[in-house]
Amino acid sequence: MPRQPMMALIWIILIGLWATVQMTYILVHQLSDITLELNLFLVIRSIIIDTFSNHVLWELLLNLSVLFSCLIFCKQLIQQAKLYRQWERYIKTNKNDEMSKQLRELLKCESIRIEVITEQKMMAMTIGFLRPRIVLSSRMLERFSKDELISIVYHELYHYQFRHPLQRFVLTIIAECFAFLPIVKGLVQYYKVWMELLADRYAIYRAGSEFHLAQVLLKIIKSEQSHPHAYGVHLADESVNYRLQQLIDPKSELNMPIFEWKAFLPSTFILSVMTIVILLGCI
């Protein structure tokens, strides 16, 4: 992995861990001020009273940040579980066994979990956390040539091998839970763009040329202009400009900022305040 996405991932982990440690300390210390009762209603009442009456402004804000992160975490888990079940039902209902077999034979990739679904929208994606699979729509097989399909599958194969659906899920949760630290969202987005760039590089390496992948991207861009939202994830998204630049001039250096100062400064301030409050024992 190049240095840039590795550094972004390291910073995401460090900031996430530091914020989590501080918020865990806040939560444990907060619970220690509460007398536990057998009655759940009384426990919740005690928490609310202690949170809003026994702390100064900074402590109240930190308590709210802990509550916010916990609620977002639960919300993301529920949403992803629902989405996963919906996709499973959709794929099972629209699975095209004959075209799936033809694609495996065409690409000689029987050992890869790859499936074709009957769908007129252009879709190509890797889904699944523990057992990922590559899913293509029947429209993709009708729209693209053999060489272009090979480039598409190689791109998705990179996501498949490195379990990017799971990485995306974890990174999305981190970004959402720490929304009050805008630098985290920027770093996560930066890393996601690099996921696509590295998948393209892998596809170019395996296919031996960037020509067919460039053709795929251009066709999808034209399709999106004519039919908005008529495509699947990974092949055309917010990273498309950097991907085209890489395909046009592979040796050029991508001028992609790792973060913005307007996100860095408030995030540093918030982390500093959290650290100072905890060190001073003000919780």
Helices and strands as residue ranges (DSSP letters): H 3-32, H 40-53, H 57-94, H 97-107, E 114-117, E 124-127, E 133-137, H 138-143, H 146-161, H 164-177, H 182-207, H 211-226, H 240-248, H 261-279
